[in-house]
Amino acid sequence: MKKSNKQQQKIYFNLSSWFLISVLIFAACKKNKTAFVEPSIIDTIKTTIIDSTSNYISDLRVGDPSITFKSTSFDDTNFPEMREWVKAGVTGGIPEISATPIKLTLNAINSAGLQTAINSVSQMGGGQIFLNAGTYTIDATVQMKNKVRLVGIKDLTIFNITIRTAAMVTAYGIDFNNASNAGLDNLTIQYDGGGITPIPSSYANNQPTFYVSSVYLHGGTKNSWIQNCSFLNIGNSPLVMYGTSYVTIRDCYVDGGFNKGDSGSGYFGIGASSYVLCFNNTIKKYAI
């Protein structure tokens, strides 16, 4: 079967996230700092019919499950690091949402109700908690557990963080502490300023009692992910990661924050971590 013209072209991935620790790169283009992948390096790919004439195009998404790479295509002479780069992100890729069975379905509740659901599904051996459209009040830190996946409806499932802190004392909305195979999908996570709005042009700490980061991954967390989530009007940082491995942050959107100064507040803070994959994330109105 004849391949479409689109499939015959090089497939380009724009590496817009400068803070990558370890990123899935197949070959680096020195002039424009864009990485690209030739279809020939992919050993296993998904295909999708794109038109009525049954032409096919490779549906490649960095971080997808079941994609492997031909070891014979690695360029050990010019890019010996490639064998390590391809290990970045969740091992085996982020599981398809449909492959994670729904164990509980929730309507809008607060942190206590959400924590009860997470603990219950964890005791069942893991699974998906499907979160219906609505505003979920995050009034205390929610602890993620192994093999628990929180899945919402894009733009309609909202985590509204209302936690306040002592001045410049950090707190967190969602906490991954030594969690594995856990993830967040299709959520909007916003900070509730109680009528106060961020100042887009200011890169200072304007609201010291709003010093709450949305998501914290640490303590050996591995094979976990944040996917297709929006972070709006963040108290401190949308994402903080320390002491993790094999984590994927993909297709996330960040817009606005109250505290954007003092040693890197206001964007993805990633430290002491390995094999972290950040792909296709957009960050606006921050000091990068």
C-alpha atoms as an extended CHARMM CRD file, in Angstrom:
* protein
*
       288  EXT
         1         1  MET       CA              0.0000000000        0.0000000000        0.0000000000  PROA      1               0.0000000000
         2         2  LYS       CA              1.3190000000        3.4070000000       -0.9530000000  PROA      2               0.0000000000
         3         3  LYS       CA              2.2000000000        5.6580000000        1.9320000000  PROA      3               0.0000000000
         4         4  SER       CA              0.9550000000        9.2300000000        2.0600000000  PROA      4               0.0000000000
         5         5  ASN       CA              3.3560000000       12.0710000000        1.3320000000  PROA      5               0.0000000000
         6         6  LYS       CA              3.1540000000       13.0750000000        4.9860000000  PROA      6               0.0000000000
         7         7  GLN       CA              4.5640000000        9.7330000000        6.0450000000  PROA      7               0.0000000000
         8         8  GLN       CA              7.4900000000       10.0310000000        3.6550000000  PROA      8               0.0000000000
         9         9  GLN       CA              8.6100000000       13.2910000000        5.2150000000  PROA      9               0.0000000000
        10        10  LYS       CA             10.7990000000       13.6500000000        8.2590000000  PROA      10              0.0000000000
        11        11  ILE       CA              8.7580000000       13.9500000000       11.4320000000  PROA      11              0.0000000000
        12        12  TYR       CA              9.9130000000       16.8660000000       13.5770000000  PROA      12              0.0000000000
        13        13  PHE       CA              9.5670000000       17.3610000000       17.3300000000  PROA      13              0.0000000000
        14        14  ASN       CA             10.1200000000       20.8750000000       18.6590000000  PROA      14              0.0000000000
        15        15  LEU       CA             12.1290000000       20.8770000000       21.8850000000  PROA      15              0.0000000000
        16        16  SER       CA             10.7520000000       24.0620000000       23.4160000000  PROA      16              0.0000000000
        17        17  SER       CA             11.3610000000       23.0650000000       27.0500000000  PROA      17              0.0000000000
        18        18  TRP       CA             14.9120000000       24.2480000000       27.7720000000  PROA      18              0.0000000000
        19        19  PHE       CA             15.0090000000       22.7270000000       31.2360000000  PROA      19              0.0000000000
        20        20  LEU       CA             14.9490000000       19.0950000000       30.1010000000  PROA      20              0.0000000000
        21        21  ILE       CA             17.1140000000       16.7980000000       32.1880000000  PROA      21              0.0000000000
        22        22  SER       CA             16.9450000000       13.8180000000       29.8960000000  PROA      22              0.0000000000
        23        23  VAL       CA             14.8380000000       14.0240000000       26.7700000000  PROA      23              0.0000000000
        24        24  LEU       CA             13.9160000000       11.5970000000       24.0580000000  PROA      24              0.0000000000
        25        25  ILE       CA             16.0420000000       12.7740000000       21.1460000000  PROA      25              0.0000000000
        26        26  PHE       CA             16.8370000000       10.7620000000       18.0690000000  PROA      26              0.0000000000
        27        27  ALA       CA             19.2330000000       13.1180000000       16.2820000000  PROA      27              0.0000000000
        28        28  ALA       CA             19.9980000000       16.7620000000       17.0060000000  PROA      28              0.0000000000
        29        29  CYS       CA             19.9150000000       19.3380000000       14.2600000000  PROA      29              0.0000000000
        30        30  LYS       CA             22.7890000000       21.6560000000       15.1990000000  PROA      30              0.0000000000
        31        31  LYS       CA             21.5470000000       24.7500000000       13.4070000000  PROA      31              0.0000000000
        32        32  ASN       CA             18.0250000000       25.1690000000       14.7810000000  PROA      32              0.0000000000
        33        33  LYS       CA             18.1850000000       23.0280000000       17.9270000000  PROA      33              0.0000000000
        34        34  THR       CA             15.2400000000       20.9700000000       16.7110000000  PROA      34              0.0000000000
        35        35  ALA       CA             15.3090000000       17.2240000000       17.1070000000  PROA      35              0.0000000000
        36        36  PHE       CA             13.9300000000       14.9810000000       14.4090000000  PROA      36              0.0000000000
        37        37  VAL       CA             13.2500000000       11.3190000000       13.9070000000  PROA      37              0.0000000000
        38        38  GLU       CA             13.3400000000        9.3520000000       10.7210000000  PROA      38              0.0000000000
        39        39  PRO       CA             10.4470000000        6.8490000000       10.4800000000  PROA      39              0.0000000000
        40        40  SER       CA             13.0200000000        4.1070000000        9.8620000000  PROA      40              0.0000000000
        41        41  ILE       CA             14.2660000000        4.2540000000       13.4660000000  PROA      41              0.0000000000
        42        42  ILE       CA             10.8750000000        3.2530000000       14.8490000000  PROA      42              0.0000000000
        43        43  ASP       CA             10.4540000000       -0.4730000000       15.2720000000  PROA      43              0.0000000000
        44        44  THR       CA              6.8540000000       -0.4730000000       16.4910000000  PROA      44              0.0000000000
        45        45  ILE       CA              4.4110000000        2.3160000000       15.6570000000  PROA      45              0.0000000000
        46        46  LYS       CA              0.6960000000        2.9930000000       15.6860000000  PROA      46              0.0000000000
        47        47  THR       CA             -1.0740000000        3.6830000000       12.3850000000  PROA      47              0.0000000000
        48        48  THR       CA             -4.2340000000        5.6160000000       11.7060000000  PROA      48              0.0000000000
        49        49  ILE       CA             -6.3710000000        5.7400000000        8.5450000000  PROA      49              0.0000000000
        50        50  ILE       CA             -6.5070000000        9.4030000000        7.5420000000  PROA      50              0.0000000000
        51        51  ASP       CA             -8.7780000000        9.4770000000        4.4970000000  PROA      51              0.0000000000
        52        52  SER       CA            -11.2970000000        7.5350000000        2.4550000000  PROA      52              0.0000000000
        53        53  THR       CA             -8.6320000000        6.2430000000        0.0770000000  PROA      53              0.0000000000
        54        54  SER       CA             -7.0640000000        4.2510000000        2.9290000000  PROA      54              0.0000000000
        55        55  ASN       CA             -3.7380000000        6.0500000000        2.9040000000  PROA      55              0.0000000000
        56        56  TYR       CA             -1.9100000000        5.6530000000        6.2090000000  PROA      56              0.0000000000
        57        57  ILE       CA              0.2570000000        7.9630000000        8.2410000000  PROA      57              0.0000000000
        58        58  SER       CA              2.3620000000        7.0880000000       11.2610000000  PROA      58              0.0000000000
        59        59  ASP       CA              0.7030000000        8.4450000000       14.3900000000  PROA      59              0.0000000000
        60        60  LEU       CA              3.8460000000        9.0900000000       16.4280000000  PROA      60              0.0000000000
        61        61  ARG       CA              3.5610000000       10.6810000000       19.8590000000  PROA      61              0.0000000000
        62        62  VAL       CA              6.5780000000       10.9880000000       22.0980000000  PROA      62              0.0000000000
        63        63  GLY       CA              5.7590000000        9.1270000000       25.3070000000  PROA      63              0.0000000000
        64        64  ASP       CA              3.1150000000        6.8070000000       23.8370000000  PROA      64              0.0000000000
        65        65  PRO       CA              3.0220000000        3.1370000000       24.8580000000  PROA      65              0.0000000000
        66        66  SER       CA              4.3520000000        0.2660000000       22.7710000000  PROA      66              0.0000000000
        67        67  ILE       CA              6.9020000000        2.2460000000       20.7680000000  PROA      67              0.0000000000
        68        68  THR       CA             10.3050000000        0.5900000000       20.5270000000  PROA      68              0.0000000000
        69        69  PHE       CA             13.4400000000        1.6240000000       18.6720000000  PROA      69              0.0000000000
        70        70  LYS       CA             15.7170000000       -0.2380000000       16.3010000000  PROA      70              0.0000000000
        71        71  SER       CA             19.0830000000       -0.6510000000       17.9490000000  PROA      71              0.0000000000
        72        72  THR       CA             20.6950000000       -0.8570000000       14.5030000000  PROA      72              0.0000000000
        73        73  SER       CA             19.6050000000        2.7320000000       13.7930000000  PROA      73              0.0000000000
        74        74  PHE       CA             21.4630000000        4.3260000000       16.6890000000  PROA      74              0.0000000000
        75        75  ASP       CA             24.3250000000        6.5980000000       15.6510000000  PROA      75              0.0000000000
        76        76  ASP       CA             26.9650000000        5.5820000000       18.1860000000  PROA      76              0.0000000000
        77        77  THR       CA             29.6580000000        7.5680000000       16.3780000000  PROA      77              0.0000000000
        78        78  ASN       CA             28.0160000000       10.9980000000       16.3700000000  PROA      78              0.0000000000
        79        79  PHE       CA             25.4050000000       10.6140000000       19.1180000000  PROA      79              0.0000000000
        80        80  PRO       CA             26.5190000000        7.9180000000       21.5890000000  PROA      80              0.0000000000
        81        81  GLU       CA             24.0360000000        9.2860000000       24.1620000000  PROA      81              0.0000000000
        82        82  MET       CA             21.0730000000        8.1780000000       22.0550000000  PROA      82              0.0000000000
        83        83  ARG       CA             20.9110000000        4.8300000000       23.8320000000  PROA      83              0.0000000000
        84        84  GLU       CA             20.3010000000        6.6800000000       27.0850000000  PROA      84              0.0000000000
        85        85  TRP       CA             18.0050000000        9.3610000000       25.6300000000  PROA      85              0.0000000000
        86        86  VAL       CA             15.4810000000        6.8010000000       24.4350000000  PROA      86              0.0000000000
        87        87  LYS       CA             15.0270000000        5.6160000000       28.0320000000  PROA      87              0.0000000000
        88        88  ALA       CA             13.5600000000        8.9650000000       29.1300000000  PROA      88              0.0000000000
        89        89  GLY       CA              9.9870000000        9.0750000000       30.3930000000  PROA      89              0.0000000000
        90        90  VAL       CA              7.6550000000        6.4130000000       31.7000000000  PROA      90              0.0000000000
        91        91  THR       CA              9.0930000000        2.9840000000       30.9260000000  PROA      91              0.0000000000
        92        92  GLY       CA              7.0530000000        1.5350000000       28.0870000000  PROA      92              0.0000000000
        93        93  GLY       CA              5.1850000000        4.8200000000       27.6180000000  PROA      93              0.0000000000
        94        94  ILE       CA              2.1400000000        6.3010000000       29.3450000000  PROA      94              0.0000000000
        95        95  PRO       CA             -0.6060000000        3.6580000000       29.3280000000  PROA      95              0.0000000000
        96        96  GLU       CA             -3.6500000000        4.4720000000       27.2390000000  PROA      96              0.0000000000
        97        97  ILE       CA             -6.4640000000        5.7710000000       29.4310000000  PROA      97              0.0000000000
        98        98  SER       CA             -8.7530000000        3.0700000000       28.0670000000  PROA      98              0.0000000000
        99        99  ALA       CA             -6.2740000000        0.4370000000       29.2550000000  PROA      99              0.0000000000
       100       100  THR       CA             -6.6470000000        1.5260000000       32.9030000000  PROA      100             0.0000000000
       101       101  PRO       CA             -9.9070000000        0.1530000000       34.3280000000  PROA      101             0.0000000000
       102       102  ILE       CA            -12.2370000000        2.6140000000       36.0490000000  PROA      102             0.0000000000
       103       103  LYS       CA            -12.6030000000        1.6430000000       39.6990000000  PROA      103             0.0000000000
       104       104  LEU       CA            -14.4990000000        4.7200000000       40.9320000000  PROA      104             0.0000000000
       105       105  THR       CA            -16.3610000000        7.6570000000       39.3900000000  PROA      105             0.0000000000
       106       106  LEU       CA            -16.6070000000       10.8780000000       41.3640000000  PROA      106             0.0000000000
       107       107  ASN       CA            -18.4990000000       14.1320000000       41.2630000000  PROA      107             0.0000000000
       108       108  ALA       CA            -17.0510000000       17.3750000000       42.6360000000  PROA      108             0.0000000000
       109       109  ILE       CA            -15.7920000000       16.9260000000       46.2080000000  PROA      109             0.0000000000
       110       110  ASN       CA            -13.0460000000       18.3030000000       48.4580000000  PROA      110             0.0000000000
       111       111  SER       CA             -9.5850000000       16.9830000000       49.3250000000  PROA      111             0.0000000000
       112       112  ALA       CA            -10.8480000000       14.6530000000       52.0390000000  PROA      112             0.0000000000
       113       113  GLY       CA            -13.2930000000       12.9500000000       49.6950000000  PROA      113             0.0000000000
       114       114  LEU       CA            -10.7050000000       12.6720000000       46.9530000000  PROA      114             0.0000000000
       115       115  GLN       CA             -8.1360000000       11.2290000000       49.3590000000  PROA      115             0.0000000000
       116       116  THR       CA            -10.6390000000        8.6050000000       50.5420000000  PROA      116             0.0000000000
       117       117  ALA       CA            -11.2140000000        7.5620000000       46.9290000000  PROA      117             0.0000000000
       118       118  ILE       CA             -7.4830000000        7.3690000000       46.1860000000  PROA      118             0.0000000000
       119       119  ASN       CA             -6.8480000000        5.2560000000       49.2910000000  PROA      119             0.0000000000
       120       120  SER       CA             -9.7230000000        2.9430000000       48.3710000000  PROA      120             0.0000000000
       121       121  VAL       CA             -8.5300000000        2.3790000000       44.7970000000  PROA      121             0.0000000000
       122       122  SER       CA             -4.9740000000        1.8790000000       46.0450000000  PROA      122             0.0000000000
       123       123  GLN       CA             -6.2270000000       -0.8910000000       48.3500000000  PROA      123             0.0000000000
       124       124  MET       CA             -7.9100000000       -2.4900000000       45.3180000000  PROA      124             0.0000000000
       125       125  GLY       CA             -4.5070000000       -2.7220000000       43.6340000000  PROA      125             0.0000000000
       126       126  GLY       CA             -4.8310000000        0.4670000000       41.6290000000  PROA      126             0.0000000000
       127       127  GLY       CA             -6.8800000000        1.7050000000       38.7090000000  PROA      127             0.0000000000
       128       128  GLN       CA             -8.5460000000        4.7810000000       37.3140000000  PROA      128             0.0000000000
       129       129  ILE       CA            -10.6550000000        7.2770000000       39.2180000000  PROA      129             0.0000000000
       130       130  PHE       CA            -12.7980000000        9.0790000000       36.6630000000  PROA      130             0.0000000000
       131       131  LEU       CA            -13.6370000000       12.6200000000       37.6890000000  PROA      131             0.0000000000
       132       132  ASN       CA            -16.8140000000       14.0660000000       36.2360000000  PROA      132             0.0000000000
       133       133  ALA       CA            -16.9980000000       17.7030000000       35.1720000000  PROA      133             0.0000000000
       134       134  GLY       CA            -17.0950000000       20.1020000000       38.0930000000  PROA      134             0.0000000000
       135       135  THR       CA            -14.9430000000       22.0480000000       40.5380000000  PROA      135             0.0000000000
       136       136  TYR       CA            -13.0880000000       19.9580000000       43.1280000000  PROA      136             0.0000000000
       137       137  THR       CA            -11.9240000000       21.9870000000       46.1330000000  PROA      137             0.0000000000
       138       138  ILE       CA             -8.3190000000       21.1840000000       47.0410000000  PROA      138             0.0000000000
       139       139  ASP       CA             -8.2870000000       22.5660000000       50.5900000000  PROA      139             0.0000000000
       140       140  ALA       CA             -5.5270000000       20.2340000000       51.8440000000  PROA      140             0.0000000000
       141       141  THR       CA             -2.6780000000       18.3520000000       50.1900000000  PROA      141             0.0000000000
       142       142  VAL       CA             -3.8390000000       15.2360000000       48.3280000000  PROA      142             0.0000000000
       143       143  GLN       CA             -1.4670000000       12.2590000000       48.4890000000  PROA      143             0.0000000000
       144       144  MET       CA             -1.2030000000       10.1310000000       45.3500000000  PROA      144             0.0000000000
       145       145  LYS       CA             -0.7410000000        6.3670000000       45.6690000000  PROA      145             0.0000000000
       146       146  ASN       CA              0.8720000000        3.6510000000       43.5720000000  PROA      146             0.0000000000
       147       147  LYS       CA             -1.0060000000        2.6620000000       40.4000000000  PROA      147             0.0000000000
       148       148  VAL       CA             -3.7650000000        5.2510000000       40.9060000000  PROA      148             0.0000000000
       149       149  ARG       CA             -4.7100000000        7.3990000000       37.9240000000  PROA      149             0.0000000000
       150       150  LEU       CA             -6.8910000000       10.5110000000       38.1740000000  PROA      150             0.0000000000
       151       151  VAL       CA             -8.6360000000       11.1950000000       34.8610000000  PROA      151             0.0000000000
       152       152  GLY       CA            -10.8380000000       14.1890000000       34.2000000000  PROA      152             0.0000000000
       153       153  ILE       CA            -12.6070000000       15.8110000000       31.2730000000  PROA      153             0.0000000000
       154       154  LYS       CA            -10.3650000000       18.3380000000       29.5510000000  PROA      154             0.0000000000
       155       155  ASP       CA            -11.2280000000       21.9320000000       30.6020000000  PROA      155             0.0000000000
       156       156  LEU       CA            -14.2540000000       20.7490000000       32.5930000000  PROA      156             0.0000000000
       157       157  THR       CA            -12.7190000000       18.9190000000       35.5490000000  PROA      157             0.0000000000
       158       158  ILE       CA            -11.1770000000       21.6260000000       37.7190000000  PROA      158             0.0000000000
       159       159  PHE       CA             -9.0160000000       21.2970000000       40.8180000000  PROA      159             0.0000000000
       160       160  ASN       CA             -9.4130000000       24.6000000000       42.6660000000  PROA      160             0.0000000000
       161       161  ILE       CA             -6.6030000000       24.9680000000       45.2150000000  PROA      161             0.0000000000
       162       162  THR       CA             -7.6150000000       27.0790000000       48.2330000000  PROA      162             0.0000000000
       163       163  ILE       CA             -4.6850000000       26.2460000000       50.5590000000  PROA      163             0.0000000000
       164       164  ARG       CA             -3.0180000000       29.2070000000       52.2700000000  PROA      164             0.0000000000
       165       165  THR       CA              0.4190000000       29.1750000000       53.8980000000  PROA      165             0.0000000000
       166       166  ALA       CA              2.5190000000       31.2080000000       56.2760000000  PROA      166             0.0000000000
       167       167  ALA       CA              4.4760000000       33.8040000000       54.3320000000  PROA      167             0.0000000000
       168       168  MET       CA              6.8790000000       32.1140000000       51.8810000000  PROA      168             0.0000000000
       169       169  VAL       CA              6.3280000000       28.6430000000       53.3910000000  PROA      169             0.0000000000
       170       170  THR       CA              5.8330000000       26.1250000000       50.5980000000  PROA      170             0.0000000000
       171       171  ALA       CA              2.8360000000       23.7940000000       50.4200000000  PROA      171             0.0000000000
       172       172  TYR       CA              1.5300000000       21.5390000000       47.6640000000  PROA      172             0.0000000000
       173       173  GLY       CA             -1.8070000000       20.6640000000       46.1080000000  PROA      173             0.0000000000
       174       174  ILE       CA             -1.1060000000       17.1500000000       44.7730000000  PROA      174             0.0000000000
       175       175  ASP       CA              1.7800000000       15.1690000000       46.2780000000  PROA      175             0.0000000000
       176       176  PHE       CA              3.4800000000       12.1670000000       44.6140000000  PROA      176             0.0000000000
       177       177  ASN       CA              5.7520000000       10.8460000000       47.3940000000  PROA      177             0.0000000000
       178       178  ASN       CA              7.5240000000        7.6160000000       46.4080000000  PROA      178             0.0000000000
       179       179  ALA       CA              4.6420000000        6.8570000000       44.0480000000  PROA      179             0.0000000000
       180       180  SER       CA              4.9640000000        4.6050000000       41.0330000000  PROA      180             0.0000000000
       181       181  ASN       CA              2.7740000000        4.0740000000       37.9950000000  PROA      181             0.0000000000
       182       182  ALA       CA              0.5230000000        6.9510000000       39.0350000000  PROA      182             0.0000000000
       183       183  GLY       CA             -0.6870000000        9.8680000000       36.9630000000  PROA      183             0.0000000000
       184       184  LEU       CA             -2.8940000000       12.8610000000       36.3000000000  PROA      184             0.0000000000
       185       185  ASP       CA             -4.7450000000       13.2150000000       32.9870000000  PROA      185             0.0000000000
       186       186  ASN       CA             -7.0100000000       15.9040000000       31.5010000000  PROA      186             0.0000000000
       187       187  LEU       CA             -7.2540000000       18.1430000000       34.5640000000  PROA      187             0.0000000000
       188       188  THR       CA             -7.3380000000       21.9090000000       35.0290000000  PROA      188             0.0000000000
       189       189  ILE       CA             -5.4480000000       22.8410000000       38.2060000000  PROA      189             0.0000000000
       190       190  GLN       CA             -5.9010000000       26.4280000000       39.3210000000  PROA      190             0.0000000000
       191       191  TYR       CA             -5.1200000000       28.4860000000       42.3880000000  PROA      191             0.0000000000
       192       192  ASP       CA             -7.9830000000       30.3660000000       44.0120000000  PROA      192             0.0000000000
       193       193  GLY       CA             -6.8110000000       33.8680000000       44.8450000000  PROA      193             0.0000000000
       194       194  GLY       CA            -10.0650000000       34.8040000000       46.5380000000  PROA      194             0.0000000000
       195       195  GLY       CA            -10.7350000000       37.6080000000       44.0940000000  PROA      195             0.0000000000
       196       196  ILE       CA             -7.0710000000       38.6140000000       43.7360000000  PROA      196             0.0000000000
       197       197  THR       CA             -5.6230000000       38.0700000000       40.2740000000  PROA      197             0.0000000000
       198       198  PRO       CA             -1.9600000000       37.6430000000       39.2520000000  PROA      198             0.0000000000
       199       199  ILE       CA             -0.0020000000       40.5270000000       37.7600000000  PROA      199             0.0000000000
       200       200  PRO       CA              1.2740000000       39.2310000000       34.4030000000  PROA      200             0.0000000000
       201       201  SER       CA              4.0470000000       41.8150000000       34.1000000000  PROA      201             0.0000000000
       202       202  SER       CA              5.4530000000       41.2200000000       37.5940000000  PROA      202             0.0000000000
       203       203  TYR       CA              8.1680000000       38.6570000000       38.2850000000  PROA      203             0.0000000000
       204       204  ALA       CA              8.1880000000       39.0500000000       42.0570000000  PROA      204             0.0000000000
       205       205  ASN       CA              6.5620000000       37.2270000000       44.9630000000  PROA      205             0.0000000000
       206       206  ASN       CA              3.4210000000       39.3340000000       45.2110000000  PROA      206             0.0000000000
       207       207  GLN       CA              1.3160000000       37.0590000000       47.4240000000  PROA      207             0.0000000000
       208       208  PRO       CA              3.5910000000       35.3190000000       49.9760000000  PROA      208             0.0000000000
       209       209  THR       CA              0.6830000000       33.4300000000       51.6260000000  PROA      209             0.0000000000
       210       210  PHE       CA             -0.2040000000       31.8790000000       48.2500000000  PROA      210             0.0000000000
       211       211  TYR       CA              3.1010000000       29.9790000000       48.1720000000  PROA      211             0.0000000000
       212       212  VAL       CA              1.4970000000       26.7120000000       47.0250000000  PROA      212             0.0000000000
       213       213  SER       CA              2.8910000000       24.6330000000       44.1740000000  PROA      213             0.0000000000
       214       214  SER       CA              0.3070000000       22.6270000000       42.2770000000  PROA      214             0.0000000000
       215       215  VAL       CA              2.0410000000       19.2380000000       41.9570000000  PROA      215             0.0000000000
       216       216  TYR       CA              5.0720000000       17.8170000000       43.7840000000  PROA      216             0.0000000000
       217       217  LEU       CA              6.8240000000       14.6240000000       42.6480000000  PROA      217             0.0000000000
       218       218  HSD       CA              9.6110000000       13.4370000000       44.9460000000  PROA      218             0.0000000000
       219       219  GLY       CA             10.8800000000       10.7420000000       47.2940000000  PROA      219             0.0000000000
       220       220  GLY       CA             11.7570000000        8.2210000000       44.6040000000  PROA      220             0.0000000000
       221       221  THR       CA              8.6260000000        8.6470000000       42.5040000000  PROA      221             0.0000000000
       222       222  LYS       CA              9.0600000000        6.8070000000       39.2110000000  PROA      222             0.0000000000
       223       223  ASN       CA              7.1410000000        5.7380000000       36.1140000000  PROA      223             0.0000000000
       224       224  SER       CA              4.5380000000        8.4220000000       36.7660000000  PROA      224             0.0000000000
       225       225  TRP       CA              3.1550000000       11.1940000000       34.5880000000  PROA      225             0.0000000000
       226       226  ILE       CA              1.2770000000       14.4640000000       34.2010000000  PROA      226             0.0000000000
       227       227  GLN       CA             -0.5500000000       14.5380000000       30.8780000000  PROA      227             0.0000000000
       228       228  ASN       CA             -2.8060000000       17.0370000000       29.1400000000  PROA      228             0.0000000000
       229       229  CYS       CA             -3.2610000000       19.2040000000       32.2280000000  PROA      229             0.0000000000
       230       230  SER       CA             -3.6730000000       22.9770000000       32.4530000000  PROA      230             0.0000000000
       231       231  PHE       CA             -2.1380000000       24.9850000000       35.2970000000  PROA      231             0.0000000000
       232       232  LEU       CA             -3.7620000000       28.3960000000       35.7280000000  PROA      232             0.0000000000
       233       233  ASN       CA             -2.9160000000       31.3080000000       38.0410000000  PROA      233             0.0000000000
       234       234  ILE       CA             -0.5210000000       29.1820000000       40.0560000000  PROA      234             0.0000000000
       235       235  GLY       CA              0.3250000000       30.0770000000       43.6400000000  PROA      235             0.0000000000
       236       236  ASN       CA              4.0160000000       29.2160000000       43.3540000000  PROA      236             0.0000000000
       237       237  SER       CA              5.1720000000       26.6580000000       40.7590000000  PROA      237             0.0000000000
       238       238  PRO       CA              2.9430000000       24.4470000000       38.6130000000  PROA      238             0.0000000000
       239       239  LEU       CA              5.2750000000       21.4910000000       39.0250000000  PROA      239             0.0000000000
       240       240  VAL       CA              8.1630000000       20.6560000000       41.3490000000  PROA      240             0.0000000000
       241       241  MET       CA             10.1670000000       17.4670000000       40.8970000000  PROA      241             0.0000000000
       242       242  TYR       CA             13.0390000000       16.2300000000       43.0550000000  PROA      242             0.0000000000
       243       243  GLY       CA             14.5130000000       12.7540000000       43.3750000000  PROA      243             0.0000000000
       244       244  THR       CA             12.4310000000       11.1200000000       40.6370000000  PROA      244             0.0000000000
       245       245  SER       CA             13.0810000000        8.9360000000       37.6210000000  PROA      245             0.0000000000
       246       246  TYR       CA             11.2690000000        7.8810000000       34.4510000000  PROA      246             0.0000000000
       247       247  VAL       CA              8.6380000000       10.6140000000       34.6390000000  PROA      247             0.0000000000
       248       248  THR       CA              6.7820000000       12.0870000000       31.6460000000  PROA      248             0.0000000000
       249       249  ILE       CA              5.3090000000       15.5980000000       31.5610000000  PROA      249             0.0000000000
       250       250  ARG       CA              3.4080000000       15.9010000000       28.3050000000  PROA      250             0.0000000000
       251       251  ASP       CA              0.9230000000       18.2360000000       26.5950000000  PROA      251             0.0000000000
       252       252  CYS       CA              0.5600000000       20.5590000000       29.5870000000  PROA      252             0.0000000000
       253       253  TYR       CA             -0.3380000000       24.2490000000       29.5400000000  PROA      253             0.0000000000
       254       254  VAL       CA              0.7640000000       26.8220000000       32.1210000000  PROA      254             0.0000000000
       255       255  ASP       CA             -0.6070000000       30.3560000000       32.2190000000  PROA      255             0.0000000000
       256       256  GLY       CA             -0.0620000000       32.8900000000       34.9820000000  PROA      256             0.0000000000
       257       257  GLY       CA              1.0430000000       32.8240000000       38.5840000000  PROA      257             0.0000000000
       258       258  PHE       CA              1.1090000000       34.9000000000       41.7580000000  PROA      258             0.0000000000
       259       259  ASN       CA              4.7140000000       34.3030000000       42.8660000000  PROA      259             0.0000000000
       260       260  LYS       CA              7.3100000000       34.1780000000       40.1170000000  PROA      260             0.0000000000
       261       261  GLY       CA             10.5110000000       35.2600000000       41.8220000000  PROA      261             0.0000000000
       262       262  ASP       CA             13.1030000000       33.9620000000       44.2810000000  PROA      262             0.0000000000
       263       263  SER       CA             15.2170000000       31.0870000000       42.9830000000  PROA      263             0.0000000000
       264       264  GLY       CA             13.0540000000       29.7710000000       40.1930000000  PROA      264             0.0000000000
       265       265  SER       CA              9.4960000000       30.0360000000       41.4240000000  PROA      265             0.0000000000
       266       266  GLY       CA              6.8850000000       30.0640000000       38.7240000000  PROA      266             0.0000000000
       267       267  TYR       CA              7.7530000000       27.2940000000       36.2950000000  PROA      267             0.0000000000
       268       268  PHE       CA              8.7680000000       23.6230000000       36.1990000000  PROA      268             0.0000000000
       269       269  GLY       CA             11.3460000000       23.0570000000       38.9080000000  PROA      269             0.0000000000
       270       270  ILE       CA             13.2320000000       19.8140000000       38.2100000000  PROA      270             0.0000000000
       271       271  GLY       CA             16.2220000000       18.7160000000       40.2550000000  PROA      271             0.0000000000
       272       272  ALA       CA             18.1390000000       15.5810000000       41.2460000000  PROA      272             0.0000000000
       273       273  SER       CA             16.0600000000       13.5450000000       38.8040000000  PROA      273             0.0000000000
       274       274  SER       CA             16.8960000000       11.2690000000       35.8870000000  PROA      274             0.0000000000
       275       275  TYR       CA             15.2280000000       10.0870000000       32.6830000000  PROA      275             0.0000000000
       276       276  VAL       CA             12.6220000000       12.8480000000       32.7930000000  PROA      276             0.0000000000
       277       277  LEU       CA             10.7790000000       13.5110000000       29.5450000000  PROA      277             0.0000000000
       278       278  CYS       CA              9.1120000000       16.8890000000       28.9600000000  PROA      278             0.0000000000
       279       279  PHE       CA              7.3030000000       17.1190000000       25.6430000000  PROA      279             0.0000000000
       280       280  ASN       CA              4.9330000000       19.6100000000       24.0160000000  PROA      280             0.0000000000
       281       281  ASN       CA              4.3800000000       21.8110000000       27.0700000000  PROA      281             0.0000000000
       282       282  THR       CA              3.4290000000       25.4890000000       26.8290000000  PROA      282             0.0000000000
       283       283  ILE       CA              4.3840000000       28.0220000000       29.5120000000  PROA      283             0.0000000000
       284       284  LYS       CA              3.0870000000       31.5960000000       29.3580000000  PROA      284             0.0000000000
       285       285  LYS       CA              3.5810000000       34.7550000000       31.4180000000  PROA      285             0.0000000000
       286       286  TYR       CA              6.5700000000       33.4300000000       33.3540000000  PROA      286             0.0000000000
       287       287  ALA       CA             10.1720000000       34.4740000000       33.7840000000  PROA      287             0.0000000000
       288       288  ILE       CA             11.9630000000       31.7530000000       31.8580000000  PROA      288             0.0000000000
